Amino acid sequence: MSQGQQPTDIWNWDDLRLFLPVARSGKLTEAAGLLGLSISTVARRLSQLEADLGLTLFLRSQTGYALTEDGQRLLAKAEAVETAMFGVNRLADAVAAHGHVRVALPEGFALQIILPRLDSFRRAHPAIALDLMTGPFSRDLMRRESDIALRLVKPADNDLIIRKLGRMAHGVYASRNLKEKHARKLPKLAWPAEMRRLPIAEATMAWIAASPSSATAAELTLNSLNALSGAAAAGLGQVLLPCLVGDPHPELRRIDSPEGLFEQEIFLVFHRDLRHSPRIRAVADFLADSMLAATARLAGTEGSVAGRRKGL
């Protein structure tokens, strides 16, 4: 590429969608999760994009993908194109009364709260189709990776409408088949190192570090709440879980209550440009009503949990 040449001639929207999350995060794993593609597919298509452009966009290393100067120039121009396209899409969304709404939310919220109430929403709004997207990585509302989200970390962007919906408590859980004195001697289950930027993973490490006994240090890591719950139910360790997930689990019981443990705030978030969209407002109201109806479950105070602890 000659000096001063700008990388603007050879791309399409699929190229941008693939290039942008890698450029922003520097991580193939995170970008693949957001795109719904395999890591090998993302790596292969990035190499093909570089070959098509005749540019080296990234410096690859064991720690991730760092942008080259050509990559930085492409990122600036790609973001300008992305912003223009999203402006057109938001204008269309503002006047549409039906269609798809993409909702990003934690898996526990989807399974325990939203799905059981979804049939009533579908009857009330048959023209709205929901895409529920769960996973450990946040979807970017500003870049239309989702239209609306339930978040456990408050976003800082001023272009977002943010509504606080309450708090989610966490407790410590172990297999129902174990006595309390045995459960407390089990190793503490943790998240893998590459996921420890997640708030619950950070809280888990703090919980482990605060243990007075080295015998309870983590010996097993798993990368999802379902996997952690299953391991604890199998007697492989004790685990820090949201009460929403741990309390209803038939093979777990709480051995430490939420007091003094990890707590997260819950936020409903969508782009300010979509605040007048009928379908966005309908989905936002449904999500808010559903979460508020589950306040006691989220706080770990529904039912007689203390009674469940007796007989451990």
C-alpha positions in Angstrom: 0.0 0.0 0.0 1.5 3.4 -1.0 2.0 6.1 1.5 -1.1 8.1 2.2 -3.4 5.5 0.7 -6.5 5.0 2.8 -8.1 1.6 3.4 -11.6 2.4 2.2 -12.1 0.7 -1.1 -12.5 -3.0 -0.4 -15.0 -3.9 2.2 -18.6 -4.7 2.8 -20.8 -4.7 5.9 -20.0 -8.3 6.8 -16.3 -7.3 6.8 -17.0 -4.4 9.2 -19.1 -6.5 11.5 -16.2 -9.0 11.8 -13.4 -6.4 12.0 -14.9 -4.0 14.5 -15.3 -6.2 17.6 -11.8 -7.6 17.2 -10.4 -4.1 16.8 -12.2 -2.9 19.9 -11.5 -5.8 22.2 -8.3 -7.2 20.9 -9.6 -10.6 21.7 -10.8 -13.3 19.3 -12.7 -15.1 22.0 -14.8 -12.1 22.9 -15.4 -11.1 19.3 -16.4 -14.6 18.3 -18.9 -14.6 21.2 -20.5 -11.3 20.1 -20.7 -12.4 16.4 -22.0 -15.9 17.1 -19.1 -17.4 15.2 -16.3 -19.8 16.1 -12.8 -18.5 16.9 -11.3 -20.3 13.9 -13.9 -18.7 11.6 -13.1 -15.2 12.8 -9.4 -15.7 12.5 -9.7 -17.1 9.0 -12.0 -14.3 7.8 -9.7 -11.6 9.3 -6.8 -13.1 7.4 -8.9 -13.1 4.2 -9.8 -9.5 4.8 -6.2 -8.5 5.2 -5.4 -10.4 2.0 -8.2 -8.7 0.1 -7.1 -5.2 1.3 -3.4 -6.0 0.9 -2.8 -4.7 4.5 -1.7 -6.0 7.8 -4.5 -4.8 10.2 -3.3 -6.6 13.4 -0.2 -7.6 15.2 -1.0 -11.1 16.6 0.5 -12.3 19.8 -0.4 -14.7 22.7 -2.1 -11.8 24.5 -4.4 -10.8 21.7 -4.7 -8.7 18.5 -3.2 -5.2 18.4 -4.1 -2.8 15.7 -1.4 -1.7 13.3 -1.4 1.9 11.9 -3.4 0.6 8.9 -5.8 -1.1 11.3 -6.2 2.2 13.2 -7.1 4.1 10.0 -9.5 1.4 9.0 -11.1 1.4 12.4 -11.8 5.2 12.2 -13.4 5.0 8.8 -15.3 1.8 9.7 -16.8 3.4 12.8 -18.0 6.4 10.7 -19.8 4.1 8.3 -21.2 2.1 11.2 -22.6 5.3 12.9 -24.3 6.4 9.7 -25.9 3.0 9.1 -27.2 2.8 12.7 -28.7 6.3 12.4 -30.8 5.1 9.5 -31.8 1.9 11.3 -32.8 3.8 14.4 -35.0 6.1 12.3 -36.8 3.1 10.9 -37.2 1.6 14.4 -38.7 4.7 15.8 -41.7 4.4 13.4 -42.1 0.6 13.3 -44.8 -0.9 15.4 -43.8 -4.5 14.9 -40.8 -6.6 14.0 -37.8 -8.0 15.8 -36.4 -6.8 19.1 -33.1 -8.1 20.2 -32.8 -8.4 24.0 -29.5 -9.1 25.7 -29.7 -10.5 29.2 -28.0 -12.8 31.7 -29.0 -16.5 31.2 -30.4 -16.7 34.8 -32.8 -13.9 34.1 -34.0 -15.5 30.9 -34.5 -19.0 32.3 -35.9 -18.1 35.7 -37.9 -14.9 35.1 -38.5 -14.0 31.4 -39.3 -17.3 29.7 -42.0 -18.3 32.2 -43.9 -15.0 31.5 -43.2 -14.8 27.7 -46.4 -16.5 26.6 -48.5 -13.7 28.0 -46.4 -11.1 26.2 -46.6 -12.9 22.9 -50.4 -13.0 23.2 -50.5 -9.3 24.0 -48.0 -8.4 21.2 -48.3 -11.0 18.4 -46.5 -8.7 15.9 -43.3 -8.4 18.0 -40.7 -11.2 17.6 -38.1 -11.4 20.4 -34.5 -12.5 20.0 -33.2 -13.3 23.5 -29.4 -13.4 23.6 -27.6 -14.7 26.7 -24.0 -15.1 27.4 -21.1 -13.8 29.5 -20.2 -10.9 27.3 -22.2 -7.7 27.1 -23.8 -6.8 23.8 -23.1 -3.2 22.6 -26.3 -1.2 22.4 -24.6 1.7 20.7 -23.6 -0.5 17.9 -26.9 -2.4 17.6 -25.6 -5.7 18.8 -28.8 -5.6 20.8 -31.8 -3.2 21.0 -32.5 -3.4 24.7 -30.6 -5.1 27.6 -30.8 -6.1 31.2 -27.4 -5.3 32.7 -25.7 -5.9 36.0 -23.2 -3.0 35.4 -24.5 0.5 34.9 -23.4 1.9 31.5 -21.8 5.3 31.4 -23.0 6.4 27.9 -25.2 9.5 27.9 -27.1 8.3 24.8 -28.7 5.4 26.7 -31.9 5.4 28.7 -31.2 3.6 32.0 -33.7 2.4 34.6 -32.7 0.7 37.8 -34.8 -2.3 38.5 -33.4 -3.5 41.9 -30.6 -5.7 43.2 -29.6 -9.3 42.9 -28.1 -11.1 45.9 -25.7 -14.0 46.0 -25.3 -16.9 48.4 -23.0 -19.9 48.9 -24.4 -23.2 47.8 -23.4 -26.9 48.0 -24.9 -30.3 47.4 -28.1 -31.1 49.4 -26.7 -34.5 50.1 -23.9 -33.1 52.3 -23.9 -32.1 55.9 -22.9 -28.5 56.5 -19.7 -29.3 58.2 -18.7 -31.4 55.2 -19.9 -28.9 52.7 -17.7 -26.1 54.2 -14.6 -28.2 53.8 -15.1 -28.6 50.1 -12.9 -26.6 47.6 -14.4 -23.4 46.3 -15.4 -23.5 42.6 -14.3 -20.6 40.5 -14.3 -19.1 37.0 -11.4 -19.5 34.5 -8.8 -16.7 34.4 -9.9 -15.3 31.0 -13.4 -14.6 32.5 -12.3 -13.0 35.7 -13.1 -9.5 34.5 -16.8 -10.4 35.0 -18.1 -9.0 38.2 -19.3 -12.3 39.6 -15.9 -13.9 38.7 -14.1 -11.1 40.5 -16.4 -11.5 43.5 -15.8 -15.3 43.5 -12.0 -14.7 43.7 -12.5 -12.2 46.6 -14.6 -14.8 48.4 -12.0 -17.4 47.9 -9.2 -15.1 49.0 -11.1 -14.2 52.2 -11.2 -17.9 53.2 -9.4 -18.6 56.5 -8.2 -22.0 55.2 -6.1 -22.8 52.2 -7.9 -26.1 52.0 -10.8 -24.2 50.4 -8.8 -22.7 47.6 -10.3 -23.2 44.1 -9.3 -26.6 42.5 -11.9 -26.5 39.7 -12.9 -23.7 37.3 -15.9 -23.7 35.0 -17.1 -21.0 32.6 -20.9 -20.8 33.2 -23.4 -20.6 36.0 -25.0 -23.8 34.8 -21.7 -25.6 34.9 -20.8 -24.3 38.3 -24.2 -25.2 39.7 -23.9 -28.7 38.3 -20.5 -29.2 39.8 -21.7 -28.1 43.2 -24.7 -30.3 43.0 -22.4 -33.3 42.2 -20.5 -32.6 45.5 -17.4 -31.3 43.8 -17.3 -28.0 45.7 -19.1 -25.0 47.2 -20.0 -22.1 44.9 -21.0 -18.5 44.9 -24.2 -18.2 42.9 -27.1 -15.7 42.5 -29.9 -16.6 44.8 -32.1 -16.6 41.7 -30.1 -19.5 40.4 -29.1 -21.4 43.6 -32.4 -21.3 45.6 -34.6 -23.1 43.1 -32.0 -25.7 42.2 -33.4 -29.0 43.4 -29.9 -30.5 44.2 -28.4 -27.4 46.0 -29.0 -25.8 49.3 -27.7 -22.5 50.6 -25.0 -22.8 53.3 -24.2 -19.0 53.6 -26.9 -16.3 53.3 -26.4 -13.2 51.2 -25.6 -10.9 54.1 -22.0 -9.6 53.6 -21.6 -11.3 50.2 -21.7 -10.1 46.7 -24.7 -8.0 45.4 -25.3 -6.5 41.9 -27.6 -3.8 40.8 -30.0 -4.5 37.8 -30.5 -2.0 35.0 -32.8 -1.9 32.0 -31.0 -0.1 29.1 -31.9 1.0 25.6 -30.8 3.7 23.2 -32.3 7.1 23.6 -33.2 7.3 19.9 -35.5 4.3 20.4 -37.5 5.7 23.3 -40.5 6.5 21.1 -40.5 3.1 19.3 -43.8 1.2 20.2 -42.1 -2.2 20.1 -39.2 -1.1 22.2 -41.5 0.5 24.8 -43.6 -2.7 24.9 -40.6 -4.9 25.4 -39.1 -2.5 28.0 -42.4 -2.5 30.0 -42.6 -6.3 29.9 -39.0 -6.7 31.1 -39.3 -4.2 33.9 -42.6 -5.7 35.1 -41.2 -9.2 35.0 -38.0 -8.2 37.0 -39.9 -6.2 39.6 -42.3 -9.1 40.1 -39.3 -11.2 41.0 -37.8 -8.8 43.5 -38.0 -11.3 46.4 -36.4 -14.1 44.4 -33.6 -11.8 43.3 -33.0 -10.8 46.9 -33.0 -14.4 48.1 -35.9 -13.8 50.5 -38.7 -15.7 48.8 -40.0 -18.6 50.8 -38.4 -20.1 53.8 -34.8 -20.4 52.8 -33.8 -20.4 56.4 -36.0 -23.4 56.9 -34.2 -25.2 54.0 -30.9 -24.7 55.8 -32.1 -26.6 58.9 -31.1 -30.3 58.8 -27.9 -29.7 56.8 
